[in-house]
Amino acid sequence: MGRPELVGRIAERILRGLAEGRWPEGSALPSCRHLAAEFGVSFHTVMAATHRLAQSGLLATEPRRPTMVPEGVRGRARGLLVQRMPRSDRRLAILITEFWNPPQRNAFYGTLVASIQQEASRRSQSVVVVPLPMGQQAETAQRVISGAYDAAVFVAFTAEYMASIIPFHESGFPLLVFNRRIPGYELPTVTLDDYGTSRRLVQRLAELGHRNLCLVGSYDTHSEVNPHPVKGRGRAVGWTDALAELGLMEHCVLPVYVPWDYDPGIYEGMFRRLLRSSERPTVIVFGNNPLARRFLADEEFSRLAVPGDISLATFEPAINMPRSADRPPLTSIHIDPQRTAQCILETLDQMVAGSTEVQTIRVPLTIDMTDSIGLPNC
């Protein structure tokens, strides 16, 4: 028999399906083996969950016959769910990798976590930031699952932390992985429209006359692969797709630059030689705030006039940047952190309530143009 807490979560998912009319009244429920494969749990766990619902009169079971959905069960299931509406004292765990802990180390994650905390406080809910050590992923995940938490959101997921996802999935614990879709795991998420925003930015730069463009990506750009043709793609794919469609790829000496080593040599070798040459890009867009900061703090690059010699922009808020009197604030591509936090908490509310049809929310980004983008110096 499945573990009690897991059986309860699967029973809740079936109850939500009954309330939504997923299985018509008077029809047979799919087999336990079919549901086990759908929910990613064992046959015995589904058997125990359906038996629990049958004891409450929500399903009709007979030996060696299909489990049936009784007449009138949809209204009863809805009534039960109303009684289980989200509590105002919910406790949320924010999982973050040890590399980005504390979140304030990164302008984007720091702003997002603070916004989630503020929105949760407004709802009289509590939030705890839970660091996730690389070597203790499963153990930390299990502590959250078995602890006094109602749901969790992972705000800085990378592929190396896949081992932390498995315990949540197996237990049915409500987990939202922010801005990531994980192949093979049907997890709702709140994502950023990086793909569409990159395309819009390339279009604007092309309209200004820029032809030789460069996107400086972070190391997770290497794994920016998703089977979905558009929805699952990020800023690097949107960038290169737009360059190709506008016929600019052949003019770009280095369309995308992705450093393998963050410390110390982000901008070394080929990149420095290119910036010293006559083929230097007329515009560089940084994939995140730290990449922009490192560039602006570099003694050699700080001699470049912005936007006279080169135009610059960055994804994420352009805060904590090295400043000089003759350099304008950077053009930035950023989210509305408050709205994003609201979307995250609203999605978690639905997951905790047991909804089986939670929709992925896609949050648009804003391009805040400043004088750091000018006409190309051809």
Number of C-alpha atoms within 10 A of each C-alpha: 12 17 11 11 14 19 23 20 19 24 22 22 21 26 27 22 20 24 20 17 15 13 17 17 16 13 13 16 21 13 13 20 15 13 19 18 12 10 19 15 20 16 17 16 23 27 20 21 24 24 18 16 18 16 11 10 14 23 21 20 18 8 6 6 9 15 20 20 22 18 13 11 20 22 14 15 20 18 12 13 18 11 8 12 12 15 14 13 13 18 17 24 21 22 25 22 21 14 13 16 19 15 22 14 12 16 17 21 20 15 19 21 20 16 19 25 20 18 21 21 14 11 14 13 16 19 19 13 18 20 19 23 17 15 10 12 20 19 15 18 21 14 11 20 22 12 9 12 18 22 22 26 22 23 20 20 18 12 10 10 18 13 16 22 19 15 18 20 17 13 22 23 21 24 25 26 21 18 23 23 21 16 10 6 12 12 18 26 25 22 22 22 22 26 21 20 22 27 20 16 19 23 17 12 20 18 11 13 15 23 24 23 25 22 23 23 19 20 14 11 18 12 9 13 12 15 9 10 8 12 16 19 20 23 22 24 21 22 25 21 17 22 24 12 10 13 11 18 18 12 15 18 15 19 20 20 20 17 19 12 11 13 8 7 10 18 22 10 9 10 14 13 13 14 17 11 9 9 14 21 25 26 25 22 24 24 23 23 21 22 20 23 18 15 17 20 13 12 9 12 15 15 10 15 14 20 20 14 18 20 26 25 28 25 27 24 19 22 14 10 17 15 13 10 5 8 16 16 20 24 22 24 24 21 21 14 18 16 13 23 21 16 20 22 21 11 23 25 20 18 23 21 19 23 21 17 12 15 13 15 17 16 18 16 18 15 18 14 15 14 15 20 23 21 17 20 14 9
